[in-house]
Amino acid sequence: MKKILASLSMIALLGAGCASSSPSPQAPTPAPQAPTGKMSMAQFMTGSWKIKSMQMVGGNIQDVSSLGLTLNFDGTKMTGKVCNNMSGSYTVEDNLVKFGPVISTKMFCEGLPGQVESAVTTGFNNNLTISKQGENLVMIGGAVLVLERQGSTGTEDGKVY
């Protein structure tokens, strides 16, 4: 009887040892959460924009929203239709946009569309400072351009932009 009890005790101990060496069930790893807080200017800038107004240094604000001038930013590449079609690369560091080479069609642009295009391309040749004004994007270079988002591409503080 002692042998049977000793054998059963050994089996129980071995079983306990095996149970402790097997992996215990773990809770599933939680899915990554989106970062909280404010989105960066690069994130805010990403999307399609309509040029709403332009102000040359020392000049009056001109409403250009009826001209249908657009700029699109996808995080690394810009495309646009001001007077000419254009595209090029860009990077954003804090509130500064640096453009790489920008290519463009070469139509003659007169009047207000030509003035806006000149202001935009001057900005592409230099660094532009960008900021958020309400739901608008403001680009400051040779002129101040105010852009209005077309559609929604991001959220911040529960708002859709």
C-alpha positions in Angstrom: 0.0 0.0 0.0 2.9 2.3 0.8 4.3 1.6 -2.7 1.0 2.6 -4.3 0.7 5.8 -2.2 4.3 6.6 -3.0 3.7 6.0 -6.7 0.6 8.1 -6.7 2.5 10.9 -4.9 5.2 10.8 -7.5 2.7 11.0 -10.3 1.0 13.9 -8.7 4.3 15.7 -8.2 5.3 15.1 -11.8 1.9 16.2 -13.0 2.2 19.4 -11.0 5.7 20.0 -12.4 4.4 19.5 -16.0 1.6 21.9 -15.4 3.9 24.6 -14.1 6.2 24.3 -17.1 3.4 24.6 -19.7 2.5 28.2 -20.7 -0.3 29.7 -18.9 -3.0 31.4 -20.9 -2.3 35.1 -21.3 -4.7 38.0 -22.0 -4.6 39.0 -25.6 -2.2 41.9 -26.4 -4.3 45.1 -26.8 -4.4 46.7 -30.2 -2.1 49.8 -30.6 -4.0 53.0 -29.7 -3.8 56.1 -31.8 -1.6 58.7 -30.1 -3.6 61.2 -28.1 -3.2 64.9 -28.2 -2.8 67.3 -31.1 -1.9 66.2 -34.6 1.2 67.6 -36.1 1.2 70.2 -38.8 2.3 67.6 -41.3 -0.7 65.5 -40.4 -3.0 68.5 -40.5 -1.7 69.6 -43.9 -2.3 66.2 -45.5 -5.3 66.4 -47.8 -6.9 68.5 -50.5 -7.1 72.2 -50.1 -8.7 75.1 -52.0 -6.9 78.4 -52.0 -9.4 80.8 -50.3 -7.6 84.1 -50.1 -4.2 85.7 -50.8 -2.6 88.8 -49.3 0.6 90.1 -50.8 3.0 91.9 -48.5 1.6 95.4 -47.8 -1.5 94.6 -49.9 -5.2 93.9 -49.2 -6.6 90.4 -48.7 -8.0 89.2 -52.0 -10.8 86.6 -52.1 -9.8 84.0 -54.7 -12.1 81.2 -53.7 -14.2 81.4 -56.8 -11.2 80.6 -59.0 -11.1 77.0 -58.0 -7.3 76.9 -57.2 -6.3 73.7 -55.4 -3.3 72.2 -53.7 -3.1 68.5 -52.5 -0.6 67.2 -50.0 -0.2 63.4 -49.4 2.6 63.5 -46.8 5.5 63.6 -49.3 4.1 64.8 -52.6 2.3 67.9 -53.6 0.1 68.3 -56.6 -2.0 71.3 -57.6 -3.9 73.3 -60.1 -3.5 77.0 -59.8 -3.2 78.4 -63.3 -0.9 75.6 -64.4 -0.8 72.0 -63.1 2.1 71.3 -60.8 3.7 68.6 -58.7 6.7 68.1 -56.5 8.0 66.7 -53.2 8.0 68.4 -49.9 8.9 67.8 -46.2 7.4 69.4 -43.1 9.5 70.2 -40.0 7.4 71.7 -37.2 5.8 74.7 -38.9 8.2 74.9 -41.9 7.5 73.4 -45.3 10.5 72.7 -47.6 9.7 71.9 -51.3 11.9 69.8 -53.5 11.9 70.5 -57.3 8.4 71.4 -58.5 7.5 70.7 -62.1 4.7 72.7 -63.8 3.0 73.2 -67.1 3.9 76.5 -68.7 0.7 78.3 -69.7 0.6 82.0 -69.6 -1.5 83.2 -66.6 -2.8 86.7 -66.5 -4.8 88.6 -63.9 -5.6 87.3 -60.4 -4.9 83.6 -61.2 -1.4 84.6 -62.5 -0.8 86.6 -59.3 -1.8 83.7 -57.1 0.4 81.3 -59.1 3.3 83.7 -58.8 2.8 83.8 -55.0 2.5 80.0 -54.8 5.6 79.2 -56.9 7.6 81.9 -55.1 6.7 80.0 -51.9 7.8 76.7 -53.5 11.2 78.2 -54.2 11.6 79.2 -50.6 10.5 77.7 -47.3 6.9 78.4 -46.3 5.8 78.8 -42.7 2.5 77.1 -42.1 -0.1 77.4 -39.3 -3.6 76.4 -38.5 -6.2 79.1 -38.4 -9.4 77.5 -37.2 -10.0 74.8 -39.8 -7.9 76.6 -42.4 -4.3 76.1 -43.4 -2.3 79.3 -43.6 0.9 79.4 -45.8 3.2 82.3 -45.4 6.0 83.0 -47.9 6.1 85.8 -50.5 2.4 86.2 -49.7 -0.1 84.9 -47.1 -2.3 82.2 -48.6 -5.3 80.9 -46.7 -6.5 77.4 -47.7 -9.8 75.7 -47.0 -9.9 71.9 -46.6 -11.9 70.0 -49.3 -13.3 66.8 -47.8 -12.2 65.2 -44.5 -8.9 63.4 -44.0 -8.1 63.6 -40.3 -9.5 64.1 -36.9 -8.3 66.2 -33.9 -10.1 66.6 -30.6 -13.1 64.7 -32.0 -13.5 67.1 -35.0 -13.4 65.9 -38.6 -11.2 68.0 -40.9 
